[in-house]
Amino acid sequence: MMIWASMFLAFAAFTAIAASMDRHGDQFHTDALSHRQLRLWRAGGYTLLGVSLLPCLMHWSTSVALATWTGLLAFSAAALGLMLTYCEQHIRRTAPMAGLLGLMLWLLFH
């Protein structure tokens, strides 16, 4: 379950980081946000990305946790890339649910 928690948290983190980029502003409707608000989105995304490492570190040794986390980052980024390409209208609902589900799984199976 820690793998799923980490993957869902990483997906939500990458979504927040992508929402703060100028390139994806029209897809996430963040064009109207100020530069300060976009920096907060980016900082929140990087913070959540760091939090996504914690379930792996709590479950495995450091070397295995980092290797697993790196693979989960690649999978989460690929999933977000596919969603941005083929079903961008669902991302605004999917990312918050993934973040909440990741936190719930982490807290339940901690």
N, C-alpha and C positions, 0 to 999 in steps of 0.2 A: 504494500500500500504506500510505502514511502516513495517509491518510484513514481506512482501516479500523482502524489501530492507535489513532488518536485516538478514534474512535467506540467501540471496545471498552473502552478505558480510561475514557472518560466514562460508559459504561453501568455499569461496575463501581463507579465513584465515586458515581454517583447511587444505586445500590443500597445502598452502605454508609451514605450519608447518610439514606436512607429507613429503613434498619434501626435507626438511632439515634433515630428519632422515636417519640413515644408513640402516634401515630395508626396506625403500621404495625407496632407491636410484636407484635400477635397474628399477623400474616401472616408475620413473620420469626422468630417465637418468641424475641424478645428481651425479653419482659416481665420475666423473672427477672433480667436483668442490672442491676448497680448503676448509679447515676448516673455514676460515674467511668468505668465500662466503656462506657457509651453515649457519653460525651464522647470517648473514644478512637476509637470507631467513626466519630463525626462528624468528628474531626480527620483520621483516615485517609482518609475520603471526600473532604474538601476538599483534602488533599494530593494524592490521586490525581487529582482534578479539575485541579489545577495541572499535574500531570505530563502529563495528556492534551493540554495546550496545546503541549508541547515538540515532538512530531513535526510539528505544523503549522508552528511557528516555524523548525524546521530545514529544512523543505522549501520554504517560500515566504517572501516578504517579510512584514514585520510586519502591514501593512494587510490583505493577502490572507489571511494566517494567522489573524488575529483574526476576519475575516468568515467564513471557512470553519469555524473552531472554534465560533463562535456557532451556525451552522447545524447542526453536528454535535451540539452540546449539546441543541438543540431536538429533533432526531431521536432521540437517546438517551433523553431524558426521555419522549418520546412512546412509545417502545418499552417502557420500564419501566412507564409508566402502563397500557399495554395488557396487559402481563404481570401486573401487580398485579390487574387487573380480571378477566381471563379464565383465566389459568393460573398462579396464585400458587405452586402446589406445585413448579413447575420453576425458580423464581428462585434458590433456594439452591444449585442446581447450575450454573445458567447464568452467574450473575455471576462466580464465581471463574474459570470457564473463559474468560469474556470478558476478564477482567483479565489472565490468563496469556497468552492469545492476543494481546492488544494489546501486551504487553511483548515477546513473542517476535517479532512482526511488526516492531516498532520496532527491536529489536536486530539482526534479520536484514537489514533494508533500510536501515539507518542509513548 
